[in-house]
Every structure is written in C-alpha cells, then in structure tokens.
C-alpha cells in the first residue's frame, strides 16, 4: 500500500495566526507531521510526504514536491498508483499506531476516517476510480463520489484520527491527549491547560 502524507510547507495553519507567529506555525506544523510519521513508522509503513515546498528531514522519508492545490496533487497520486493508496493528513497530532492500523487494515473499497466539522482526515482507496474533493464538507462529498462509482465504503470511528488541529481551541485537545512532539512543542512554547468552572482551555504564559 502506498501511504501519502500531504504537508503544507510554506504557509501552514493560518487559522492559528491569532496565537502563533508565522514561524511558530511552521514549527508546530512540522511537529505534527513528525507525530504522524512516527505513528506510521511504528507500523513498519514507509510513507512519502507530499509537500508544497522542499522539506528537510533527519530521517529517511521520501518527499515529493507539488505546489498545486490539495485536490489536484492527491488526485494525481490516485491516478498514477496501481494499487491501494492511503492518504493521512499531517495535522493529526493525536494519531497513534493503533488508530492508524485500524484505518489501514479495515475492509472496503474506500475507507474513511471522518474529521470533526465534516472533513476527511484520512482514507484508504482501493477502487481505481476514486478521486477527492476536499472543499467544504468533504466527507459528505467523498461519500457521494464513492456512491457514484459503486465503491463500497467503510468508516473508521476514531477520536484520534478525527481530531485535526486547525483552530486555537484544538490546542486544548493536543495538551489533554497528546503524548508526542506536538504536545511537547506547545508546552515548550509556554502553552498550558486552564481548568476553571467550564471546559478546559489553553493559555500561553
């Protein structure tokens, strides 16, 4: 199985601009990418990073550079690959080997890991005609695409794969449940959990 991890290397995580500078967003995005790669490496999977710009690694990871929009880049991967393809987003800071193993081992022509808010955080495509459309509520659109081509669909209900980090409120989940580089980066940057009368939040000292 070909495993691809798309990564925005130039201007990642713009919706975190209210709490992180541009340079900090690049560092944090890289920490999340490393968490995803660590989880995949524990499964003896060798993923490739599909980046919008060159990325340097201190590990042996193939990097393909494609600065086009995500749909075009991923659809080219699907079209050119003879066999099954897994696509795992790089901002799944809570991903674990066990959660990813459930995704990769699940039966189905197309296997989805839906994200909170209607996204598609990861999928496995075994049907040669499946293509992506990440605009809007992509999980709904991807279900429709699978139905149009007659592909059987399986969905993996996973909190860890369903939690992508886009908004400042998402940092709470990383500090509560993360055990990898992303949580460590946030703590080193001065972020901490605050528990008052309501739900936990994050503040920066």
N, C-alpha and C positions, 0 to 999 in steps of 0.2 A: 504494500500500500504506500502510495506517495503521500507524504504529510507536509502540508504547506502552512506557514505562519505568516500572514500579511503583517507588515510593520510600517507605520508612517514615521520615517526617519528625519524628516525635515521640520515640520511644524505640528508635532503631535499634541493631542489633548488640549485643544484650545478652550474647551469649556471649563478647564481648571485654571484659567487665567486669573480669576479673582483671588486665588490662594497660592499660585505658583508662578514664578517668572518663566520666561520662555526657556531659559537654560535649565531651570529646575524641572520643567515639564519634560524636556528631552531626557534628563537623567532618570526621572521617575518612570517614564515610558520604557526606557531601557531596562530598568529593574523588573518591571512587569514582564517584559519579553523574556528576560533571563529566567524568571519563575516558570513561565510556560515551557521554555526549553528544558529546564531542569526536570520538570514533571514528565515530559516526553522521554528524556534520556533515561529515566528510571525504568521505562518500559522497553528499553533497548530499541527505541524508534529513532531513526536519524531524520529529523525534519529539515526542510530547507526554509530559509527566511526569504519572503518575497517583499523586498523593501523599496521604498520610493526614492532612496538615495543610498550610496555605499555605506556599509556598516562594518566596523572593525570588531572582531571577536578574539578572545583569548581561548577559544575552543574551536574544534573542527566542525564548523557548521557551514554548509553551502549557502551562499547568498545570491539571489537573482535580483537585479535592479530593474524596476518598471515604475516609471513615474506617472503612469496613466491612472485614471480613477479606478477604484477598487473593483467595480464590476468588470471592466474590460480586462484588467490584469488577471483576476481569478478565472474568468470565463476562458481566457486563453490557456490557462493551466488545465482546465477541464477538457478543452477541445484537443489539446496536444497529448494528453496522457491516455495510454492504452491500458486501462485497468482502473481500480478504485482509487479515489482521491479523498483525503481528509483535509479540511481547512479549519484551522483553530486560530481564533483571534488572539492577538498579542497582549490584550489588556485584561486577561483573565487571571488576575493576581491571586485568586484563591484556588486555582486549578491544582489538583493533586493527581498523582499517578493512578489512583483507584478511580477517580471520576473520569479521567481520560480513557482508561481501559474499558470502562462501561460503554463509552461512546464508540471506540474503535471496534469492539467485539460485538456490538448489537447487530442483529439481523435486520435486513431491509434494503431495498433498492436505494433509498435515501434515508439517512439517519440524521435527525436534527437535535441540537441542544439549544432550545429557545432561550433568549435572554429576557431579562426584566424589561418591560416597556415595549415589547414587540420585536426585538431584534433577533438575529440569528447568530449566536456566539460561536458555534462550531457545527460542522456537519461532515458526514461521510457520504460520498456519492459513488454508487456502484452502477448507476444507469448512465449509459454513454451520452444521452441527450439532455441530462440535467444541466441547467445554467442558473446563474444567480442574478438577483436584483435586490441590492441592499438598500434601496431608497425606501423611506417611510417605514411602515410596519412590515419589515422584510420577512418575518416568519410566516405571516399570512400569505404574502406573495409567493414565498417558496413552496408552501403547501399547494397553492394553486398551480404553480409550474409543474410540480410533481404529478398532480392530478391530470394535467393536460397531456403529459407524455406517458401516462399509465404506469407510473412508478409507485411501488409500494412504499409507504412511509412509516418509519418508527421514530418516536420522540423519546429522548432521554430526559427525564425529570431530575435535574441536578441543581441544587442550590449553588454549588461551587462553579459549575460551568455557566450557570445562568446569571452570575454576578460579574458584569463587566464594569470597568471603572471609567466613568465619563464626567461625572458631576462631583462637586465638593462633598456632597452628602455621602457619596460612595466610599470616601476615605474612611468613614466610620466602620464599614464592613471589613476593610483591609486590616485596620488595627484590632478589631474584635476577633477576626477569624484567620488572619494571615499568619503564616509561620515562615515565610521566605524573605527574599530580598526586598520586595516591595514594602512590607511592613517595617523591615529594618531601616529602609531608606526614609520612610516617613518619621519614624522615631528619631533618627539621627538629624532630621531636618527640623525637629522641635515640635512635631505634632503629638498630641496626646488625647486620650479619651476623656470626655467630661460627662459624668452621670449626675444629673440634678433630679428634678421631680419627674421628668418625662423620659423620652428615649435618649440613648447615648448620642452625643455629638462629638465633634472634633474641634480642638482649638490648637493654635500654634503659639508656643511660648517665645 
